[in-house]
Amino acid sequence: MHFVIRLIINALALLAISYLHAFHISVDGVGSALIVALVLGLANAIVRPILVVISCPLMILSLGLFTFVINGLIFYFIKYVVPGFHVPDIWAAIWGAILMSIISWAISLVIHEPESDESPRR
């Protein structure tokens, strides 16, 4: 259930970015937004950790700011995977990824996710 809620929150954030015409990023519809949110979630779970490890020296030199570039790269290359998702350039992708994180965080504050009923096992 938590995964579905996160997916919907990310899709809403993408639709908000598209509606605001922020950085000329657009999504053709709700279906495309859901697919982009799914692919983005999978890429953040699988590809992002690998890129973070590979770019560890750059992360140290930039004091972690290179994370924005990694997020932007993932955001940018999803446009090649999902039809109906349009990102004009890498700078728009970096700013779009930052904006999506902020909007997604704000929506998460409004939509309280249910806490797990299970207590941790010891």
Protein Blocks (a to p, Z undefined) as FASTA:
>chain_A
ZZmmmmmmmmmmmmmmmmnopghiacfblklmmmmmmmmmmmmmmmmmmmmmmmmmmmmm
nnommmmmmmmmmmmmmmmmmghiacfblmlmmmmmmmmmmmmmmmmmmmccdddfbdcd
ZZ
